[in-house]
Each structure stands twice: as C-alpha cells, then as structure tokens.
Amino acid sequence: MNEPSEQRKALSQPDFPLSSELDRCFRTALDEKIFSGASLLVGDSEKIIFQQCWGRTRSDGIPVDAATRFDLASLTKPLVTTLLVMQAVHAGKFGLDDCLASFFPAGLVPLEKRSITIRQLLNHSSGLAAYHSFYLELIEIPERERAPRLLEWIMRTPLQSRPGRQSRYSDLGFLVLGTIIQSVLHDPLDVLAQQFVFMPLGVEELGFVRLIPPSNPTITPAFPSQPGSAFAATEWCPWRRRLVQGEVHDENAYCLGGVAPHAGLFGTGQGIYSVLSHLLGAYCRKNQAALFPPDLLEHFWTRANADEVGTWVLGFDTPSSQGSSAGRYFSPHSVGHLGFTGTSFWMDLDRQVLLVLLTNRVYPTRKNEKIKIFRPMVHDLAMKAFYAHSRH
C-alpha cells in the first residue's frame, strides 16, 4: 500500500523548471476569469514533484491552498465507480461481460437493453443516452424512493444506438453501474469507496458530501459536510437559486443526496495523487501489496477497437490523436478523465508521470468554455517542465 497521504505532501518548488511560466499562465487565467481558483500537481508513482495553488475559492472567498476541496464532478467515475467495479471483478462478484439481464428482473429491463454488458457501460458503448435532466421530476419524489425511480426512468429511456456499436459518453450508463455495485457489494457508494479504496490507501482528502442522511443509522458519512469556505465554489445555480459551495454541482447527483456514481466526489490534488500513484505503482509492478493486480489494471487500461469505443478504455479515457485535452506530450499509452466543473487528471503509463489539474471553471456560470484552451496549454507546459526536471 502507499504511505498515508499526509506523509507525501509537497509544497510549490521554485526550482521546478518553468515554474515561473506556469505561475504566469495561471495568473493570466485568473485575470481572464477562466476560474476563481486552481491547483496543479505533477508527480510520479513515488512522489509529488510539484504542487501549487492559485486564486480564491470564490471572488470574495479565502485563498485556495492544498487543503481546498474541489467538486471533482465526473472524476467520480474513474476514482470511485470504476475502482469499485475492479474490486467486484477481482473478488469474483461478476464478470465484465455479464449483462443487465443478470442483475435486474426481466420486467425492469426492456429487451433491447438486456444484452448491455458491464464492459459496455464502462467504455461508454452501451447505447444509452449521454444525459437527461431527470432532476426536474426527481426532486418531487420522496428522497428514499428516488434511486429506484431513477433506475426505472433510465431503463425506459430509448437507446441512441445498438449496444456495442458506437461510443457515446454516458452518465446514464454509470448510474446503472452504481446500482449494480451497491447491490452486489451491499452498501452505499460512499461507504464502499471508503472501505475498498480510501481507507486502505490512507486517503482522507477524497469523499462525498452527503446531503441526505443514510437510511441505515449505523452508517457514518465517510466525508462529513464542512463549512462552505473549505470548498471551491462552483455555479450560481438558477434551479437551486443559490451559489453552490460545499454541495455537489451536478443536479441529478444533488437529487440523489450528493452520493452518485457519475458525480459527487470532492477532493484535493493530493487525494487524487494518492490513489493514482498507487495504481501506477501497481501497474508498473512496484507495489507487492497493491489493491489490484497489474494484469487487471492492464486490462482496464488497454484500448479496444477504436471504431467501437473511440478513445475510451474501461472507466478511463485515453488521449485522442488530435486536439486532446491532454495536450501534445502524453503518450498514446496514457489514461485520464475530465470533470465538467473544470477538473482533470492524466497519467502517462510509459513515462510514469501524472498531472492533476483542479479548477472551478463553472464559477459563477457554466457558460465559460475557456478551459478548453487553457487545459492543454497547461498540460504541455507542465510536461515540458517534467522532462526538464527528469534530466537533472
């Protein structure tokens, strides 16, 4: 296992190559209101090489530091849901090619969806729609009935393509995965994440913020709510009619009480690093007591037929050949993911380097696409710095 994350914390290193250029880049982004706050971390499987924070949690907030928790949005998919699927597969609870008909009553799953497999849900080739604003109706349903009702609605949502035929990034697919995981492993998602991932790795900087108390009174929330100032703000939400800070930005996840398989995870760069560096060390066979065997990680991180699933591997993305958010310097043998709120990570499996970029680009509104230019530019600069650092 990795050492507890607090033993591996690193501060900004002024002697890190191109650190002044990185600083200028982030300060310009703050001036251009791409975000109000940000954090960048560069590391390998053994140590954090560079980490620095910029800006404030909101325009009138406190300065962002290494302890500021960002809404990680869809990073929940690889860091929680996918790793719990790995755990279930490793434990023999189910196989990647098991289909929905194996998990749900025939009356719940329409005929055209019964052949959808765990693998297709993970690599976004299930044919399910990308997204639907279920929250508009879900909020009217009693809290305890929302999850089963949502599953019924997803099953009734028309497929956009036949399973296995096309790649279409889908929140709906991961919502289905979350239901399967919780049924097979017999606990809520936040408790399972704590039990199988965060606690074994000594990670205290990642967790969900529960907005609805658990139905089982013996369950203690894995990541109790904290004052809003400890979190980077996201959007002034026109639906909730308030600034969102310290509660999940995604509206469907909000209706599920803040704990969802597609969004809801909060955390820091160091928390993400703790998980990813452990996985990278296991993949490279440096860790004899890893959570997962290297062969399983290799299977999850190997791209299938590009015509079938595009850039997606199992629960993670890989760089596209042109215009990738990873920039120009990550090898094709890299895995990563983006989050809608302005978060991302990329990990080069050949060069054994990983980058974590956290921002709140949806503050104060999601109508801000400047991150699409900023993100690859910063990744390129950080990777150049890493290469220069490695040569010394």
RORO-835086 format. One record per residue: residue in three letters; x negated, y, z of N, C-alpha, C, CB in turn. Coordinates in steps of 0.05 Angstrom, whole numbers, plus 32768, in hexadecimal, padded with zeros to 4 digits. Glycine has a CB too. Layout:
<atoms>
alaXYZXYZXYZXYZ...
</atoms>
This chain:
<atoms>
met7FEF7FE880008000800080007FEE80198000801380008019asn7FFA802F7FF77FEC80487FF97FEA805180167FF9805D7FE8glu7FD88062801C7FD7806F80367FEF808180397FBD807E803Bpro7FF880878052800E809B8055800780B48047801380A08072ser801B80C1803A801680D78028800880EF8036802F80E0801Cglu800D80F380518002810A805E7FE38108805F800E810D807Agln7FD880F0805C7FBB80EC805D7FAE80F480437FB480D08065arg7FBE80F8802E7FB280FD80147FBA811880097FBB80E78001lys7FC3812A801A7FCB814480107FB2815480077FD981548027ala7FB781647FF37FA181757FE87FAC81917FE47F9681697FCEleu7F9A81A57FE87FA281C07FE27F9681C87FC77F9781D37FF9ser7F9E81E07FBF7F9381EB7FA67F7481EB7FA77F9E82077FA0gln7F6881E37F917F4A81E37F907F4181F87F7C7F4081C67F88pro7F36820E7F857F2E82237F737F19821A7F5F7F23823B7F83asp7F0982057F667EF581FB7F537F0081E87F3F7EDE81EF7F63phe7F1981E27F407F2581D07F2B7F2481DF7F117F4381C97F33pro7F1A81D27EFC7F1781E07EE27F3281ED7ED97F0D81CD7ECDleu7F3082047ECE7F4682137EC27F5B821B7ED77F5382027EADser7F54821A7EF17F6882217F067F71823E7F037F5C821D7F21ser7F6082507EFA7F68826C7EF67F7B826E7EDF7F50827E7EF2glu7F77825E7EC97F89825F7EB27FA482537EBA7F7D824F7E9Bleu7FA4823E7ECA7FBD82337ED47FCC82477EE57FB882197EE4asp7FBE82557EF67FCA82697F077FD7827F7EF67FB682757F1Barg7FC982887EE27FD3829D7ED07FED82947EC27FBE82A67EBCcys7FEC827B7EB98002826F7EAB801B826F7EBC7FFB82537EA1phe801982677ED5803082657EE7803982817EEF802982557F00arg802782947EF3802F82AF7EFA803E82BD7EE3801782C07F03thr803582B77ECB804382C27EB4806082B67EB2803482BC7E9Aala8062829C7EB8807C828F7EB8808E829B7ECD807982717EBCleu808482A27EE4809482AF7EF9809D82CA7EEF808482B27F13asp808C82D97EE2809382F37ED880A982F17EC3807B83017ECCglu80A882DB7EB380BC82D77E9E80D582C97EA880B082C87E88lys80D682C47EC280ED82B87ECF80F4829D7EC3810582CA7ECDile80E0828D7EBD80E482717EB580ED82617ECD80CA82657EA9phe80E482697EE580EC825D7EFE80E582717F1480DF82417F03ser80EF826B7F2C80E7827D7F4380D082707F5380FE82827F55gly80CC82567F5080B782487F5E80AE822F7F5080C082427F7Aala809582267F55808B820F7F47807482027F57808182177F2Bser806F81E97F51805981DA7F5D804D81C97F47806381C97F75leu803381C77F46802581B67F33801181A57F43801681C77F1Dleu8011818B7F3C7FFE81787F497FF181687F33800D81667F5Eval7FD781647F367FC881537F247FB9813F7F357FB381647F12gly7FBA81257F2E7FAD81117F3E7FA780F87F2D7FBE81097F55asp7F9A80E57F3A7F9680CB7F2F7FA180B67F427F7880C57F28ser7F9B809D7F3F7FA780887F507F9C80897F6D7FA1806D7F44glu7F8680997F717F7A80987F8C7F7C80B27F9B7F5D80917F88lys7F7F80C97F8D7F7E80E27F9B7F8C80F87F8B7F6180EA7FA1ile7F95810D7F9A7F9E81257F8E7F8681367F877FB281347FA0ile7F84813E7F6E7F6D814E7F657F72816C7F677F6581467F49phe7F8B81747F617F9281907F617FAF81937F687F8C819D7F45gln7FB681A67F797FD181AD7F7E7FD481CA7F857FDC819B7F96gln7FE881D77F7A7FEC81F37F7F800A81FA7F7C7FDB82057F6Dcys8013820D7F8B802F82167F8A803182347F84803E82107FA5trp8047823C7F78804B82587F70806782607F758044825B7F52gly806B827A7F7A808682857F7B809482817F968096827B7F65arg80AF82837F9480C082817FAC80D7826E7FA680CB829D7FB3thr80E482657FBC80FA82537FBA8112825F7FAB810282497FD5arg811482797FAD812782887F9D811D82A57F9E814582867FA9ser812B82B77F90812082D27F8D811B82E07FA8813282E37F7Dasp812C82DA7FBC812982E67FD7812182D07FEB814382F47FE0gly811582BB7FE2810F82A47FF380F382A47FFE8114828A7FE4ile80EB828E800980D0828B801580BD82817FFF80D18278802Dpro80A3828580038090827B7FEF8091825C7FED807382837FF6val808F82537FD4808D82367FCF8072822C7FDA8091822F7FB1asp807282167FE8805982097FF0805C81EB7FEC8053820F800Eala804881DC7FF5804781BF7FEF805E81B07FFC802D81B37FF9ala806B81BC8010808181AF801E809D81B68013808081B6803Bthr809E81C9800080B781D17FF480C381B97FE580B481EA7FE1arg80DD81B47FE980EA819D7FDC80FA81A87FC480FC818E7FF1phe80F4819C7FAE810281A27F958118818D7F8F80EE81A47F7Dasp812D81967F82814181847F78813581767F60815C81927F71leu8130815C7F628121814D7F4E813381447F37811381367F5Aala814D81477F3A816081417F24815B81247F19815D81567F0Dser815781227EFF815581077EF3813B80F87EFA815781097ED6leu812881047F08811280F47F12811C80DF7F2680FD81067F20thr813480E27F2F814180CD7F3F814280B37F30815E80D67F47lys814680B47F168148809B7F06812F808A7F08814D80A27EE9pro811780947F0280FF80837F0480F6807E7F2180E9808E7EF4leu80F880937F3280EC80917F4D80FD80827F6180E780AD7F57val8117807F7F5B812880707F6E813680587F5F813E80827F7Athr8147805F7F4C8158804A7F40814880357F32816C80577F2Dthr8135803E7F218124802A7F13811380197F25811280397EFFleu810880267F3A80F880167F4D810880027F5D80E980297F60leu812180097F6281337FF67F70813B7FDF7F5D814C80047F7Aval813E7FE57F4381427FD07F30812A7FBD7F2F81487FDB7F14met81127FC97F2F80F97FB97F3080F97FA77F4980E07FCB7F31gln81017FB27F6081027FA37F7881167F8B7F76810B7FB47F90ala812D7F907F6A81417F7B7F6781387F667F54815C7F877F5Dval812B7F6E7F3E81217F5B7F2A810A7F4A7F3781177F697F11his80F87F587F4580E17F4A7F5180EB7F367F6680CF7F5F7F5Fala81017F3D7F74810C7F2B7F89811F7F157F7D811B7F3B7F9Dgly81237F167F6381337F017F5681517F067F5A812C7EE77F61lys81597F1F7F6081767F257F6481857F257F4981797F3F7F72phe81787F2E7F3481837F2D7F19816D7F2F7F0581997F427F15gly81737F2B7EEC81607F2E7ED681667F467EC5815F7F157EC6leu81527F4F7EB681557F667EA581697F627E8F813B7F6E7E9Aasp816D7F497E8781807F437E71819B7F397E7B81747F2F7E5Fasp81A07F3B7E9581BB7F367EA081CD7F4C7E9681BA7F347EBFcys81E67F457E9081F87F597E84820E7F617E9982057F4D7E6Bleu821D7F767E9282307F807EA582457F6C7EAD823E7F987E99ala824B7F597E9B825F7F447EA182567F347EB982647F327E89ser823C7F347EBF82317F247ED682367F327EF182147F1F7ED3phe823C7F4C7EF0823E7F5B7F0982597F667F10822B7F737F07phe826B7F687EFC82857F747F01829C7F627EF782867F8F7EF3pro82B37F657F0382CA7F557EFA82D17F5B7EDD82E37F5B7F0Cala82DB7F477ECF82E17F4A7EB282F57F607EAE82EB7F307EA7gly83077F647EC1831C7F787EBE83117F947EBF83317F747ED2leu82F97F987ECB82ED7FB27ECE82DD7FBA7EB582DB7FB37EE6val82D07FA77EA982BD7FAC7E9282CB7FA57E7882A37F9C7E96pro82CF7FB97E6782DB7FB47E4C82C97FA17E3C82DF7FCE7E3Dleu82D47F947E2982C67F807E1982AD7F8B7E0D82D87F747E04glu82AE7FA47E0282977FAE7DF382807FB67E0582A07FC77DE3lys82857FB77E20826F7FBE7E3382657FA67E42827A7FD27E47arg82717F8F7E3F82697F787E50824D7F6D7E49827D7F617E4Cser82437F727E3182297F687E2A82127F7C7E3082297F627E0Cile82197F937E3A82047FA77E4181F27F9B7E5782117FC27E4Bthr81D87F9C7E5381C57F907E6681B87FA57E7881B07F817E57ile81AC7F9B7E8D819C7FAC7E9F81867FBA7E8F81907F9C7EB6arg817A7FAB7E7D81647FB77E6C816E7FCE7E5C81587FA17E5Agln81867FCB7E5081917FE07E3F81997FF97E5081A97FD67E30leu81A27FF57E6881A8800B7E7A818F801A7E8081B680027E93leu8179800C7E85815F80187E8C815380277E75814C80037E96asn8155801C7E5D8147802A7E46815A803A7E35813980157E35his817280407E41818580527E34818E80497E198179806E7E33ser8191802F7E15819C80257DFC81B780167E00818880127DEFser81C4801D7E1681DE800F7E1C81F580177E0A81E580147E39gly81F2802F7DFE820880397DEE821B804B7DFE821880237DE2leu8217804D7E188227805E7E298221807C7E23822280587E46ala8235808C7E27823280A97E23821C80B57E35824D80B87E27ala821180CB7E2C81FC80D87E3C820680E37E5681EF80EE7E2Ctyr821E80F07E55822780FF7E6C824581037E698218811A7E70his825281077E80826E810F7E808273811F7E9A828280F77E7Eser828281347E99828881447EB0829D81387EC2829081617EA7phe829781217ECD82AA81137EDE82B181237EF7829F80F87EE7tyr829F81347EFF82A281437F1882BC81547F19828A81547F1Dleu82C5815C7F0282DD816D7F0282F5815F7F0D82E281777EE5glu82F781457F08830D81357F13830481267F2D831681207EFFleu82EB811F7F2E82E1810F7F4582E4811E7F5F82C481077F41ile82E181387F5F82E281487F7782FD81477F8482DA81657F71glu831281407F75832D813F7F80833381257F8D834181447F69ile832181117F8B832580F67F96831980F57FB2831A80E17F83pro832580E67FC5831880E37FDF82FC80D87FDD832980D07FF0glu82EA80E27FEE82CE80DD7FEB82C780BF7FE982BF80E98003arg82D480AF7FFA82CD80927FFA82D680837FE182DA80858012glu82E8808F7FD282F380827FBA82E4808B7FA1831080877FB8arg82D2809E7FA382C780AA7F8B82B580977F7B82B780C37F92ala82A380887F89829080777F7B829F80617F6B827D806A7F8Epro82B180527F7782BF803E7F6682D0804A7F5082D1802D7F78arg82DC80617F5582EC806E7F4082DA80777F2982FB80867F4Bleu82C380827F3082B0808A7F1B82A780727F0A829780977F28leu82A2805B7F16829B80447F0682B1803C7EF38294802C7F19glu82CA803D7EFC82E180377EEA82E1804B7ED382FB80397EFAtrp82DC80647ED882DD80787EC282C780737EAE82DB80947ECEile82AF806C7EB8829880667EA6829F804F7E94827F80617EB6met82AB803A7EA082B280237E9082C780297E7B82BC800C7EA3arg82D7803D7E7F82EC80447E6C82E180587E57830480507E7Athr82C980637E5C82BE80777E4982B480697E3082A680867E57pro82BD80727E1982B580647E00829780637DFC82C280727DE7leu828D804C7DF18271804A7DE9826C805D7DD2826A802D7DE3gln825380687DD1824B80797DBB823D80687DA58238808E7DC5ser823480517DAC8228803E7D98822880227DA4820B80477D91arg8224800E7D9482247FF37D9E820B7FEF7DB082237FDE7D86pro820E7FDF7DC681F77FDB7DD881DE7FD17DC981FF7FC77DEDgly81C87FDE7DCF81AE7FD57DC381A87FE17DA881AE7FB87DC0arg81BA7FF17D9D81B67FFC7D8281A880177D8181D07FFE7D74gln81AD80287D9481A380437D938199804B7DAF81B880577D89ser8186805E7DAF817D806A7DC8818C80847DCD815E80707DC7arg819980857DE581A8809D7DED81A580A07E0B81C7809B7DE4tyr819780B47E13819280B87E3081AD80BA7E3E818280D27E34ser81B180AB7E5481CC80A97E5F81CB80A97E7E81D980907E56asp81D780BE7E8981DD80BE7EA681F080A87EAD81E880D97EAFleu820380A37E9C8218808F7EA1820C80737EA5822D808E7E8Bgly81F8806D7E9581EB80537E9881DE804F7EB381D6804F7E82phe81D280657EBD81C580637ED781D980637EEE81B1807A7EDBleu81F0806F7EEA8205806D7EFE820F80507F01821D80807EF7val821080427EEA821780267EEB820180167EF9821C801B7ECFleu81E8801C7EF281D2800E7EFF81D380117F1D81B780187EF4gly81D880297F2681D9802E7F4381EE801D7F5181DF804B7F48thr8205801A7F44821A80097F5082117FEC7F528234800A7F3File82037FE27F3E81F97FC77F3F81E47FC37F5581EC7FBF7F23ile81D27FD67F5781BC7FD47F6B81C87FD47F8781A97FEC7F68gln81DB7FE67F8C81E67FE77FA781F67FCE7FAE81F880007FAAser82037FC27F9A82127FAA7F9E81FF7F927FA482237FA47F86val81E97F917F9581D77F7A7F9781C67F7C7FB081C57F787F7Eleu81BD7F947FB781AB7F987FCE81B97FA07FE781967FAC7FC7his81D47FA57FE581E57FA77FFD81E07FBF800F81E27F8E800Dasp81D97FD6800381D67FEE801381DA8006800081BB7FEF8021pro81DF801E800C81E080367FFB81C4803C7FEF81E9804E800Cleu81C5804B7FD981AD80507FCA8197805E7FDA81B480617FB2asp819E80727FEB818A80807FFA817D806E800E819680988008val818C805C801A81818049802D816F803580208198803A803Cleu8177802C8008816680197FF9814C80267FF08175800F7FE0ala814D803F7FE88134804E7FE0812180507FF7813B806A7FD5gln812C8056800F811C805780278110803C802D812C8062803Fgln81208027802C8118800D8035810380008022812F7FFA8037phe81078003800880F67FF57FF580E080057FE981077FE97FE0val80E180207FEA80CD80317FDD80C080447FF080DA80407FC6phe80CF80567FFC80C3806C800A80B68064802580D780818010met80C48054803480B8804B804E809F803A804A80CC803C805Epro80A080258038808780158034806F8026802B808D80008020leu8074803C801D805E804D8013805880648026806580587FF8gly80668066803C8061807C804F8068809780448045807C8057val807C80988032808480B18025809B80BE8034808D80AC8007glu809680D6803F80AA80E5804E80B480FD803E809F80EE8068glu80A98102802680AF811A801780C38116800180968126800Cleu80CF80FE7FFF80E380F87FEB80FC80EE7FF980D980E47FD7gly811480F67FF0812D80EC7FFB814580FA7FF0812C80EE8019phe815C80EF7FF6817580FB7FEE817F810D8005818A80E67FE7val818F81217FFE819D8131801281BA81298012819A8150800Darg81C2811A802681DE8110802781F18126802E81E080F9803Cleu82068128801D821B813C802282348130802D8221814B8008ile82378115802B824D81068037824180F2804A825E80F98020pro824A80F08063823F80DC8076824480C0806B824C80DF8091pro823180AE8070823480928067824C80858074821B8082806Dser825980738066827080658071826980538088827E8054805Basn82508049808882468038809E8239804B80B2823280238094pro8244804E80CA823A806180DE821E805A80E8824C806480F5thr8215804180E481FA803980ED81E4804280DA81F9801B80F1ile81EC804C80C381D8805580AF81D0807180B581E280528092thr81B6807680B981AC809180BD81A3809C80A28194809180D1pro81AC80B4809A81A380BF8080818480BF807E81AD80DB807Dala817A80B58068815E80B38064814F80CE8064815780A4804Bphe815E80E2805C815180FC805981668111806281498101803Bpro81678116807C817C81288087817A8144807A8179812A80A5ser8191815180788192816C806D8181817F807E81AF8176806Cgln817481928071816381A5807F816C81C18076814581A18078pro816381D68084816B81F1807C816481F6805F815C8205808Egly8176820580528173820A803581588216802D8188821B802Cser814C8225803F813382328038811C821F8033812A8245804Eala811F8206803C810A81F28037810B81E7801B810D81DB804Bphe812081EE800C812581E47FF1812381FA7FDC814081D67FEFala811981F37FC4811B82067FAE813782087FA5810781FE7F97ala814282207FA2815D82247F98815F821B7F7B816682417F9Bthr817782127F74817C820C7F57818F82217F4C818881EF7F54glu81A8821A7F4681B9822C7F3781CE82397F4881C6821C7F20trp81D682517F4081EF825C7F4A8205824E7F3B81F1827C7F47cys8212823B7F49822582297F3C824182357F398227820F7F4Dpro824A823A7F21826482467F1D827B82347F278269824D7F00trp827682197F27828B82077F31828D82077F4F828481EA7F27arg827682067F5D827682077F7A827782237F85825D81F97F85arg827282377F73827382537F7A8260825B7F90828F825B7F82arg824882507F8E823282577FA18217824F7F95823782497FBDleu8202825B7FA181E782537F9981E282387FA581D382687FA3val81D782267F9581D2820B7F9E81B5820A7FA881D681F67F87gln81B282037FC2819782017FCE819981ED7FE5818D821D7FD8gly818A81D87FE3818B81C37FF881A281AF7FF4818E81D08012glu81B081B07FDD81C3819C7FD581C081977FB781E181A57FDCval81C7817F7FAF81C281777F9381CF818A7F7F81CB815A7F8Fhis81C0818F7F6A81C981A17F5481DE81927F4381B281AB7F43asp81D9817A7F3C81EA816B7F29820681677F3581DD814F7F23glu821A816F7F26823681707F31824181547F368248817F7F1Easn823B81417F24824581267F29823881197F42823F81147F10ala821E811E7F45821081147F5D821B81227F7681F281197F5Btyr8222813C7F74822E814A7F8A8248813D7F94823381677F83cys825981357F81827281287F88826D810C7F95828381247F6Fleu825681007F8F825080E77F9C824280EB7FB7823E80D67F89gly824281037FC1823681087FDB8219810D7FDB823B80F17FEDgly820E81147FC381F1811A7FC181DF81027FBD81E981287FD9val81EA80EA7FBE81DA80D27FBA81E480C47FA181DC80BF7FD3ala81D580C47F8C81DD80B97F7381C580AD7F6581EB80CE7F61pro81C9809A7F5381B3808C7F4581A7809C7F2E81BC80727F3Bhis81B480B27F2681AA80C17F0F819E80DC7F1881C080C67EFBala81A580E57F30819C80FF7F3B81A181007F5881AA81177F2Cgly819481127F66819881157F83817F81147F9481AB81007F8Cleu8169810A7F88815081087F97814481247F9A813C80F47F8Aphe813A812A7FB2812B81427FB7810F813B7FBF813881547FCDgly80FC814C7FBB80E181467FC480CC815A7FBB80DA812B7FBAthr80B381537FC1809C81637FBC808981557FA8808D81697FD6gly807681647F9E806281587F8D805381427F9A804F816D7F83gln804C81467FB4803D81317FC2804D81187FC68034813C7FDDgly8067811B7FCA807881037FCD807980F37FB38094810B7FD5ile807C81017F9D807D80F37F83806180E77F7D808481077F6Ctyr804C80F57F84803180EA7F80802E80D17F90801C80FF7F88ser803780D07FA8803480B87FB98040809F7FAC804180BC7FD4val805780A27FA08064808B7F92805580857F78808180917F8Cleu805080997F67804480937F4D802880897F50804580AD7F3Dser801880947F627FFD808A7F657FFC806D7F6E7FED809C7F78his800F80667F7F8011804A7F87801780387F6F802780467F9Dleu802A80407F5F803180307F47801A802F7F34804A803C7F39leu800C80467F307FF580467F1E7FDF80347F287FEB80627F1Agly7FDA80357F427FC680237F4E7FCD80067F4B7FC2802A7F6Bala7FE780007F4E7FF07FE47F4B7FED7FDB7F2E800D7FE17F54tyr7FF57FED7F1B7FF37FE67EFF7FD67FE17EF77FFE7FFE7EEEcys7FC47FF07F027FA77FED7EFB7F9A7FD77F0C7F9880077EFFarg7FAA7FC97F1C7FA07FB37F2D7F8C7FBC7F417F947F9D7F1Blys7F907FD47F4C7F7E7FDE7F617F8A7FD97F7D7F7A7FFC7F5Dasn7FA37FD17F7E7FB17FCE7F977FBC7FB27F9A7FC87FE37F99gln7FB07FA37FAD7FB87F877FB17FD27F847FC07FA27F797FBFala7FDB7F9A7FCE7FF37F987FDE80087FAB7FD27FED7FA07FFBala800B7FAB7FB8801D7FBD7FAB803B7FB47FAE80167FBF7F8Dleu804C7FC87FAB80697FC27FAC80717FAF7F9580797FDC7FAAphe80657FB37F7D806C7FA47F6680537F987F59807C7FB57F52pro80557F807F4D803E7F757F3F80397F847F2580437F577F39pro801F7F857F1D80187F947F0480277F8B7EEB7FFB7F937F00asp802C7F707EEA803A7F667ED280567F717ED0803B7F487ED3leu80647F757EE6807F7F817EE6807E7F9E7EDD808C7F7E7F01leu806A7FAD7EE880677FC97EE080617FCB7EC280517FD77EF0glu804F7FB97EB880487FBA7E9C80617FB47E8B80327FA57E96his80727FA27E93808A7F9C7E84809C7FB47E8380997F847E90phe80A07FC27E9A80B27FD97E9B80A67FF07E8B80B67FE27EB8trp808C7FF27E88807F80097E7C807680047E5F806880127E8Cthr807F7FEE7E5380777FE87E38808F7FEF7E2580707FCA7E34arg80897FFF7E11809E80087DFF80A77FF17DED809580207DEEala80C17FEF7DE980CD7FDB7DD780CD7FE77DBB80E97FD37DE0asn80DD7FDB7DA980E07FE47D8E80E880017D8E80F47FD37D7Eala80D980137D8280DE802F7D8280F980367D7580C8803F7D75asp810180267D61811A802B7D53813280257D66811C801A7D3Aglu812D80147D7A8142800C7D8B8146801F7DA2813D7FF07D96val813180267DB0813480367DC98123804F7DC9812C80257DE0gly811A80577DB1810B80707DB080F280707DC2811D80877DB8thr80EF80857DD280D880877DE380DB807A7DFE80D180A57DE7trp80F3806F7E0480F880667E1F80EE804A7E24811680667E24val80E080467E3B80DA802C7E4580EF80277E5B80BC802A7E51leu80EA80167E6E80FF800F7E8280FF80237E9980FA7FF27E8Cgly811180367E988114804A7EAD810180627EAB8110803D7EC7phe80EE80617E9980DB80767E9580DB807E7E7780BE806E7E9Easp80D180967E7280CD809F7E5680B0809D7E4F80D780BC7E53thr80AA809E7E35808E80A07E2B808C80B87E18808680857E1Cpro807480C27E13807280DA7E02807C80D47DE6805580E37E02ser808A80E77DDB809280E67DBF807A80ED7DAE80AA80F87DB8ser807A80E57D95806380E97D84805F81077D7C806680D97D6Agln807581167D7D807381337D77808481437D8A807C81387D59gly807981597D938089816B7DA4809081607DBF80A181737D97ser807F814F7DCA808581437DE4808281577DFB8072812B7DE9ser809381557E0F809181667E26807781607E3680A981627E39ala806B81497E31805281417E3E803B81527E33804D81247E3Agly803F815F7E1C8029816D7E108019815B7DFD801681797E25arg800081647DF77FF081577DE27FDC81437DEC7FE2816B7DD2tyr7FD781427E067FC081337E107FC6811A7E207FB081457E21phe7FDF81137E247FE680FA7E307FE580E57E1A800280FB7E3Eser7FDA80CE7E207FD880B87E0C7FF480AD7E087FC580A27E16pro7FF8809E7DF1801280917DEC8019807D7E03801180837DD2his800480747E11800880617E26800C80707E417FF0804D7E28ser802080817E41802780917E598045808F7E5F801F80AF7E55val804C80937E78806880927E80806E80AB7E90806F80787E90gly808780B47E8F808F80CB7E9D80AD80CF7E9D808280E47E92his80B680E67EA680D380EC7EA680D6810A7EAB80E280DC7EBBleu80ED81157EA180F481317EA6810D81327EB880F9813F7E8Cgly811081497EC68127814E7ED5813481687ECC8121814F7EF3phe814E81697ECB815D81807EBF8156819A7ECE817B817B7EC1thr815081997EE8814B81B07EF8813081BD7EF2814D81AA7F15gly811F81B07EE2810581BA7EDB80EE81AB7EE8810381D77EE4thr80F381917EED80DF81807EFA80D5816B7EE580EA81727F13ser80BD81617EEA80B3814C7ED8809A81407EE480AC81587EBCphe809481287EDA807A811C7EDF8072810C7EC6807B81097EF8trp8057810A7EC2804C80F97EAD803480EB7EB98044810A7E94met803180D27EB1801B80C17EBB800F80B27EA4802680AD7ED1asp7FF580B77E9F7FE680AA7E897FDA80907E947FD080BD7E7Eleu7FE480797E897FDC805F7E947FC080587E8B7FF0804A7E8Basp7FB780637E747F9C805D7E6B7F87806D7E7A7F9A80627E4Darg7F8D80877E7D7F7980997E897F7D809C7EA77F7C80B57E7Cgln7F9280907EB17F97808F7ECE7F9880AB7EDA7F82807E7EDDval7FA880BC7ECE7FAD80D77ED87FCB80DB7ED97F9F80EC7EC6leu7FD480EB7EED7FF080F17EEE7FF4810E7EF57FFE80DF7F03leu8009811A7EEA801081367EEF802D81377EF9800D81477ED5val803181487F0D804C814D7F178051816B7F15805081427F34leu806681737F07806D818F7F04808981937F0F806C81997EE6leu808C81A37F2380A681A97F2F80AC81C77F2C80A681A07F4Dthr80C481CD7F2280CD81E87F2080EB81E87F2580C781F57F04asn80F682007F28811482037F2A811D82147F13811C82107F46arg8119820B7EFB811E821B7EE3813C82207EDF8113820C7ECAval814E82137EEE816B82197EEC8173822F7EFF817B82007EF2tyr8160823B7F0E816782517F1F8163826C7F10815582517F38pro8176827D7F108191827B7F1C81A6826F7F09819A82957F26thr819D82687EF081B0825C7EDD81A282487ECC81BD82737ECCarg81B182347EC381A6821F7EB281A2822A7E9581B982077EB1lys81AC82417E8F81A9824C7E74818D82587E7281BF82627E6Easn817A82477E73815D824F7E73814D82377E68815482577E90glu814582387E4F813782227E43811982287E3F8143821D7E27lys810F823D7E4D80F382447E4980E0822E7E5380ED825E7E58ile80EA821C7E6580D982077E6F80D081F47E5980E981F77E84lys80DE81F37E4380D781E17E2D80BD81EA7E2080EE81E17E18ile80B782037E20809D820D7E168088820C7E2C80A082297E0Bphe809082137E44807D82147E5A807281F97E62808A82217E72arg808381E57E63807B81CB7E6E806481BE7E5E809281B87E6Epro806681BA7E44804F81AE7E35803681C07E36805781A97E18met803A81DA7E37802381EC7E38801381E77E52802C82097E36val802181E57E68801481E07E82800881C47E83802881E37E99his801681B07E78800B81957E777FF081957E67801F81827E6Basp7FF081A37E517FD781A37E417FC081B07E517FDC81B37E27leu7FC681C67E5E7FB281D47E6D7FA881C37E857FBC81EF7E78ala7FBA81B67E927FB381A57EA97FA3818D7EA07FCC819C7EB8met7FAA81817E897F9B816A7E807F7F81727E777FAA815D7E69lys7F7C81897E6A7F6181937E637F5081977E7D7F6381AE7E54ala7F5D81A17E927F4F81A57EAB7F47818A7EB77F6081B57EBEphe7F5881777EB57F52815C7EC07F3A81507EB17F6B814A7EBDtyr7F3A81527E977F2481477E887F0981547E8F7F29814A7E6Aala7F0A816F7E927EF2817E7E9A7EE981757EB67EF7819C7E99his7EFD81727EC87EF681697EE37EEA814D7EE37F1081697EF4ser7EF4813B7ED27EEB81207ED27ECE811D7EC87EFD810F7EC1arg7EC681317EB77EAB812F7EAC7E9581377EC17EA981417E94his7E9E81447ED77E8A814D7EEB7E8681377F007E9381687EF8
</atoms>
